[in-house]
Amino acid sequence: MKRSLVSLTLISTLFTPVAFAAPPRTPDQTVECEILVAGGGLAGVASAYEGLLAGKTVCLTEITDWVGGQISAQGTSALDERPTQRAKLLYPRGYIELRQRIERKYGELNPGDCWVSDSCFLPHDGDEILLSLLKDAAKKGKGKFKFFPATVIKELNTAQSGKIIDSAIAITHKPAKGAPPLNTEPLSKTITEAYTYANSSRFDKTIVRFVPAKPKKNSALAKSNAPNWYVVDATETGELVALADVPYRLGIDARSYLEPSSSSATSDPYCTQGFTYTFAMEETEEPQPQKMPPFYMQYSGYYSYELQRLASFPLVFTYRRIWSPDEGETISFGGVNFSAPVPKDISMQNWTWGNDYRPGTSADNLVYTRNQLQATKQLQPGQWMGGLRQESLRKAEEISQGYYYWLVAGTTDSQLGTGVKEPHPNHRFLAGLDSPMGTVHGLSKYPYMREGRRIIGRPSWGQPQGFTVWEIDISRRDYNDDYYKQTLSPDTYRRLKAALAGLETTAVISGAEPATKAMRRTRSTIFPDSVGIAHYAIDFHPCMVKSPPEAPGNIERPGERLGAGQAYPFQIPLRSMIPQKIDNMLVAGKSIATSHIAAAAYRVHSFEWSSGAAAGTTAAFSLERAIAPFQLVDQLPQQEPQLEALKRRLKENGNPTAFPDTSIFNENWEDWK
């Protein structure tokens, strides 16, 4: 373990300030911002929302033309929530407003009558609702909202020895004259041109230069050397994290006392969670013609209901049903009660052994590692192309289209054998600009991402190698299991027990129980710099062993699901949002400093919003106080008065930073479902 910690420290010192090239022509426009948010998903929207309510000028860029990420452009419009948190409505104020606006839009919170969530709805409505929410926030807070859809960040320019981002160059694309509209072709066919400066037969480009707005005369900011704007990376894969070349991780972390359920003794950056192109399908009165895609047989050996208790088409169809104008009769399968599908019902599909694409090798991983970025020259000035493997995007699009055909016409099941799958031809694939996904091809505009680059926070009290939220910080797992005694070295196992004993039970603290018996924590770690909350299970969609993922007989990475399971309600520490090297960047969403296992819980809708609300509030607070975010936490565990002021602001604004009765003496977290 000591060697791996040292190596992380060495890696962080090898990341040098990045040199950036000027664009090939003078930018077409220069735009001033106090807060620049890259990525219009839920974390990005929440960052913008809080910045606008604080009266700031907020610029928001988004690669698609919809805001909302998971609930819109990625098509995953089924809110992942836990029952207790939902019942108590312990969410940030903006997320509560989102839920209320969904309910007002439809007259109910769950117009799809799905059973995976209390709220399933149409993706295009997610975009509409969030845009109105942002415009209302700007009006209420007297902020300025500048939205740049179909826009990507191409370059970051730094000053002060690379510590400050002083400008950003972006490319906005729109259809060229005579070209088809946006969303005609899937992402794999357009992503390269989106990141290219030159106009093409598809797109005309506008080059935008983002710069900080000048601080008001005589303000504390104008009189200080503090950053005069903030850049928030809320992208789905940590694009700015890679582009700024700050230290980060990808994929599996090495097994350790902090990550004892890791599936590997060494780190593996290629095994990230699967990603998914969602689509919508409608139940019809009559059978529809179903055309086999020409590539179907390549993927046919992959598709499956996965488990016998899930081997029901009506069960799968209604799991994420997003529209149901008429309620069917109540039926049951596998212990689940749900209303039967009826004609005109619309279902969104997001299924592990269906349209998940799960590469796990260096030959097909989607999110490029730093070495791969160097090999493809994307870290050279002006060469950034998004950091994703185009071929894996293409194959993910194909596997999703093939999955629809399997659902309606397939008769095989790769995991359950013959005699399980039956055809269901009374359905049609919904495509077109007016379809739920808003695309001519019918797939989501961007894949639903479960994992991307995760920053390594700055060296901190208790974590000199760089701050990270680890598995043992949140998991309910009982580490007294023989697996850990047999798999971990004696020294590592002792360190695990010591870590669990540290602050985990009042019995250990009082001396009523020896530390050696502290094998299971009774709550998640309490962070003094918590700026948000979330709760979800540690949920895995593991990578596959062989390349390509759809190879016949391929299996999931052994041991990946060991870390899965229930988690206690957890916190979002500010240290997890502050990258190394750069002082005016904050990270929100899935790229905060979490381990591979912890990230499997820190990725759902309400978490994204909470982290984004924290980022937007922290940026506004830092501008007003003329202080950099890292200065709020650099003296921990000593008292940090400015940090306490930030936490008070979050709480007063309706953005909780702790669950009720959070303390080391509260051991009643087992009741949280």
Secondary structure as UniProt FT lines:
FT   HELIX           2..14
FT   STRAND          29..33
FT   STRAND          35..38
FT   HELIX           42..53
FT   TURN            54..55
FT   STRAND          57..61
FT   HELIX           69..71
FT   TURN            72..74
FT   HELIX           83..88
FT   HELIX           93..106
FT   TURN            111..112
FT   HELIX           123..141
FT   STRAND          144..148
FT   STRAND          151..159
FT   TURN            160..163
FT   STRAND          164..175
FT   TURN            177..178
FT   TURN            182..183
FT   HELIX           187..194
FT   STRAND          203..212
FT   TURN            217..218
FT   TURN            220..223
FT   STRAND          230..233
FT   HELIX           239..243
FT   TURN            244..245
FT   STRAND          248..249
FT   TURN            260..261
FT   TURN            269..270
FT   STRAND          275..276
FT   STRAND          279..283
FT   TURN            294..295
FT   HELIX           296..299
FT   TURN            300..302
FT   HELIX           308..310
FT   HELIX           313..319
FT   STRAND          321..323
FT   STRAND          330..333
FT   TURN            334..335
FT   STRAND          336..339
FT   TURN            343..344
FT   STRAND          346..349
FT   TURN            352..355
FT   STRAND          356..357
FT   TURN            362..364
FT   HELIX           370..375
FT   TURN            376..379
FT   TURN            381..382
FT   HELIX           390..409
FT   TURN            414..416
FT   TURN            418..419
FT   STRAND          427..429
FT   TURN            433..434
FT   TURN            436..437
FT   STRAND          454..455
FT   TURN            461..462
FT   TURN            464..465
FT   HELIX           471..473
FT   TURN            479..480
FT   HELIX           482..487
FT   HELIX           490..503
FT   HELIX           506..510
FT   HELIX           515..517
FT   TURN            528..529
FT   STRAND          530..534
FT   TURN            549..550
FT   TURN            552..553
FT   TURN            558..559
FT   HELIX           560..563
FT   STRAND          570..573
FT   HELIX           574..577
FT   TURN            583..584
FT   STRAND          585..587
FT   HELIX           589..591
FT   HELIX           596..599
FT   TURN            600..603
FT   HELIX           605..625
FT   HELIX           629..632
FT   TURN            633..637
FT   HELIX           641..652
FT   TURN            653..654
FT   TURN            660..661
FT   TURN            664..665
FT   HELIX           669..671
//
